[in-house]
Amino acid sequence: MGKRTIVFALIFTSLFSVFAETISVEAYTKTHFGSEGEYVFQTINGKSTLLSHLRWDENPLFVFGGEMSVRLPDKWALGISRGIYFLFWGIKESEADRFLPFANVLSNFTLSFSGEGAIPGSTGSVVDRDWYNNASTDSSVATQVTCYSAHDCTTLSNYGFTVTLGYEVKPENLFLFKPYVSASYYNSEHTATDGYGIYGNQIGSSNWYYPITDEDEGHVRNVNYSGKVLRLERLRYEVWAGYSFRTDIFSSPFFFTFDYAVNPFAYVESLDSHYTNTKYFYDVMSSFFKGVRFKAAFEMEMGKHLLLGLSCGYSYLYVEGSTYFSNTRNGSYSKQNSATSGADFSGLDAGLYFRARF
């Protein structure tokens, strides 16, 4: 064993001995049922009108992850509070114990790190709809679907990382209330393969199209697809602010927890590749306060340091922004001034987690 290995082992052992009583480690698995949406809007007569919508299924995603939470040991919190008061007010270290409430405030902060990833595989369908008659002043015409296609959806990758800062409040140990803020990064990639499409033909030389429901076979055409048709790649950066509430159930070893959060800000980059006609759409989107999530869980303590929980939650996030187009994936992209983009992420999660508290 090399000297560096020995040094790192000693450092890790020392840090663990210091934080041993303030560390919580959790392993979890969950099943996610949801979808990712793509939207294209056109500005017509000063009004934003839906032109295209794609829905990428995630039914289901099987996700595995882990989380580690730490807080300052009481001795560290006390030492820092003494140092702060001595530095700014010149109070002797031996007299600083009267400022223990400040140390308690420091020791109530928690810092969590988590990461998760989904198992790649088949996750449902990709459905693409277009409304080429959206400029019509007749709502019955503007809402007619003029293009429709459906394909098999495969999730190639879906993973993310989150850091969370929280503050625990325990009024007379009756319950635990923890407001928090978190920042997350997610990366996902899906492909659409095979399938079929129904397309309304152009009506003469006009700018109008037949709906896919037209009964005249000469007005619509059917297409069968084989192989890769579409590909969706996305990066997401999210900030969440919320709270969690935890209380026991009639003084038993069972606990109920509830978590609620809103999304102050989100930023998304999305690349949609169309292989059948060699078109690439790059979207840059963001939003303020257009997301919400909540989760409820039942937990059972299995001794002083172990806990088992079942959870169920729902989340929704919407972003919008600009769209860019190119005929090559790595080429120059031009902004589409007459169109804007949108995306949403929604889903229901049900999971099982196991937590060890040191």
N, C-alpha and C positions, 0 to 999 in steps of 0.2 A: 504494500500500500504506500503510495507516494506521500510526500510531505504536504502537498496541497490538499489531497483528499483528507488527510488527518486534520488539517486546519479547518476545512469546511465542515467536517463532521463535528468538531469541537464547537464551532460557532453555532451550528444548527442545534446541537444538544443544549447549549447555553440558552439560546433564544427560546427553545421549547420549554425548558425548565422555568423560565420567567413567565411565559404566557400560558403555561399548562392549564391554569384554572380559568382562563379567559378565552379559550378557543372552542369553537363549535364547528364540526365537520358534518356535512350532509351529502348523501348520495340519493339520487332520485331517478325515477323513470316516469314518463307520461305519454299518453296517446293524444295526438292533436288532430282534430277534425276542423278543417277550415279551407280557406282559399286566398289566393293573391289575385288582385284585379288590376287590369290596365284600362285606361280611358284615354280617348282622344276627343277633344272638343274643337269645334269651329266657331269663330265669331261671325255671326250673320245678323246684319242690321243692328249691330251693337249688342247682340245677345249671344251668350255662350251656349252652343247647341251640341248635344252628343252626336258624334260621328261613328265611333267604334268602341267596342267593349270586349275585352278578353278576360275570361275567368280560368285561372289555373288551380285545379283542385289539389288539396292536400288531405286526402281522405283514404287512410289516415297517414300521419307521420308518427313513427315510433322514436321517441326522444330519450336519450340518456344524458345525465349531467351530474355535476357536483358543485358544492358551495362550501367555502370556508369563511367563517366570521370571527373576528378578533375584536377585543376592546382593551384599553389600557388597564394593566393590573393596578390594584388600589395603591400599592407602594409607589408605582411610577406616577400616578395621578397626584398623590400627596407630595412627592418630590418636586414635580413640575409646579404645583400651586405654591409651594414654599419658595421656590426659585423666582417665580414671577413677582410675588409680593416683596421679596427681599430686593430684587433688581429695581423695581419701580418706586417702592416706598421705604426701602431701607429698614424693614422690620427684621429683627433678629430671627434666625431660623427656629430657635426654641420657642418663640412666641407666635409662630405662624400657624400653630395647630388650631387656633380659633377660626382659621379660614378653611376648615375642612369642608364646608358646603361647596366651595369652589372645586375642591378635589373630587367630591362626589359628582359634580356636573361633568367633569372630564371623564370620569370612569363610566358614565352612562352612554358615551358615544360608542358606536359600533361601526366597523368597517368590514364589508363583505366582498368577496370575489367569487364569481361563479362562471362556469362554462358549460355548454351543452351542444349536442350534435344529434342529428337525425340519421337513421339508417336509410341509405339510398334504396330506391325501389319504385314500383308502380304505385301511383297515388291518385288514380281516378282519371278524369278527362280534362281536356282543354277545349273550351267552347269560345268561338270567335263570331261576333255579330257586328254588322255594319248597317248604317242608315244613310244611304246615299241621297235620299230625298228629304234630308233634314232641313233644306232651305224652303220647303213648301210652306205656304201660309195656311194650308189645310192640315190641321193636326192629324187627321186620319191617314193622310198620305205621309206626313213627316215622320210618323212613328212606325211606318212599315219597315220590316226587316228586309233588306235587299240582298244581303250576303250572310251565309251561315256556314260554319264548318265545325266539325268535332273531331278530336284526335285523342290518342292515348297519352296521358301525362306521366312522365317519369321524373322523380326528384333525384338529381345527381349529387347534390350536396345541400346541406342546410345546417349552419352552426352559428354560434354567437357567444359573446363574452359580456359580462356585466360587472360593474363596480358600484357599490351602494354605501352611502353614508347615512346612518340613522342615529336617533337619540331615544333611549328607552326611559319611559316614565312609569313608575310602579307605585301608585297611591296606596300606601299602607298594605302593599302586596295583594290588593283585591283583584287587580288585573294588570296587564301590561299594555301600554299604548306607546307606539313607536312611529313618529313621523320620520320620513326619509326622502332622500333624493337619490336617483341612480342614473348612470349613463351606460348605454349598451351599444354594441357593434354586432351586426348580423350580416352574414354572407349566404346567399342562396343561388341555386342554379337548377333550372328545370328544362326539359325538352318535350316537344310534342311530335309524335310519330304516327304514321299511317292515318286512317280515318277517311272521311268523305266531306264533300262540300256541296252546297246548293247555292247557285248564284243567279240573280235576276239579270236579264239582258237589258242593254240600253234601249230605250224607246226611240227608235229612229235616230235622228241626228240631234235630239234634244239632250238636255242635261238630266233627264229623269230616267228611272230604272223600274222595271217590273218587280213587284215583291216576290219573295220566294214561295209564297202561298198561291201564286197565279196558277190556275188550273190548265192553262194552255201550255202544252209541252214545248212549244216553240219559243215561249217567253222566258224559260228558265233552263239552266244547264246543270248537270250533275257531274261531279268530279270525284274520282277515287284517288286517294293518296297512298303512297308506299314509301317507307323510310322516314328520314328526319324532315320535318316540316318547319318547326319553329324552335327557338331557343330563348330563354329568358334568364338573364343574369342580373343580380341586384345586390347593392350594398346599402345598408341602412345604419344610420346613426340616430339614436333616440335618447331623449332626456325625459325622465318620469319623476313626478313628485306625488307623494301620497302618504298613507299611514297604514299600519297594521294594528290589530286589536286582538288580544289573547286573554282568555279567562278559563278557569276550570269549570267543570259541570258538577254542581252539587258536592264540591269538595272531594270528588273522586279522582282517580288517576287519568281521567279523560278531560281533554281540553278542546275548546272551540276557538278557531282563529278566523279572522276576516281581514282581507287586504283590499284596499281601494287606491287607485292612482289615476292621475290625468297626465296628459302628454304636453308639457309646455312647448317643446320644440322637437322636430324630426327632420332629417335630411336624407334623401334617397337618390341614388344614381341607378338607372336601369338601362340595360341594353337588350333590345328585342331584335333577334335575327330572323328574317324570313328567307328560307333557303330556296323556295320554289320560284321566287321572282327576284332573288338577290337584292333585298332591301334591308337596311339596318336603321333602326330608330333608337336614338340615345336620348333619354329623358333625365332632366335634372329638376328635382322637386323638393319642396319643403313645406312645413306647416307649423302653425302656432295653435296650441290648444284644440287639436282635432283628433285626439285619441283618448280612450278610456279603457280601463281594465279593472277587474275585480276577481277575487278568489276567496273561497271558503274552504275550510279544512277541519277535520276531526283528528285529534292526536291522542295517543295513549302512551303514557310513560311506562317504560319497561325497566324500572330501576332508577337509580339516582342519575345515571349518565346516559341512558339510552331512551330514544323516543321513536315511535312509529306513527306515521300520519297518512291520511287519505285526503286528496284535495280535488277540487273542481273549480274551474275558472273560465272567464270569457274576456276577450280583448278585441279592440277595434281601433284602427289607425288609418287616417286618410291624409294624403299629401297631394299637392298639385304644383305645376311649374311649366317649364319650357320643354319643347321637343326639337330634336335635331335629326337630320336625315343624311344618309350616305349610301352609295352603291357598293362600297367595300367596307369591310369590318374595320380595318385599320387606316382607312382613308380620311379625307377631310369632311367634317360634318357641317352642314349648313342649317342655320336656325329657320324653323318654319313659323314665319310671323303671323300666318293666318290660323294657326292651330296651337293649342295648349295641351298639356298632358296631365293625367291624374293617376293615382294608384291607391289601392287600399289593401289592408291586411286584416283578416278577421279569423277568429277560430275559437273553438271550445276545447279546453284541455281537461283531462282527467288523469290523475297521477297518484303514485305511491312513493313515499320518501322515508328514509331512515337517517336519524340524526344522532350523532355521538357528541356529548358535551364533556369536555375535560375540566 
